[in-house]
Amino acid sequence: MAQPPDRSPDFVDDAAPPPAPGEIRPDATIIEGVAHNGKPCRIVDNTASVDPTELRALLDALIRDRRFGLQGLSVAGSDRISIDQPIGTHIQLGEDIYRILMFPYEARIERF
């Protein structure tokens, strides 16, 4: 008999709308920094499983690469820009692959 899909808080449904900036689990690891433009930014490990040292290094790299702030990019690939939509991709940290969502001043790591 097939097992039902995991519906724990770590489950990510790629067909579901992206989570809002406030949807952070209580035990998430949060590392804060300052973006290239002087505004506060942060990385949120919503899996609570990534080493904080690795999170700090990733946050520093995102700041150095100027990944925070408003982006003139269409998530849907059209000529429309939706400022409230995060940009999502995947990232490998150690042996694990995670989904990473980039909001204007927050990078959020979710289970893949």
Secondary structure, DSSP 8 states (H G I E B T S, - for coil): -------STT---TTS----TT---TT-EEEEEE-TTS-EEEEEETTS-S-HHHHHHHHHHHHHTT--S-----TTSSS---TTS-EEEEEEETTEEEEEEEETTEEEEEE-
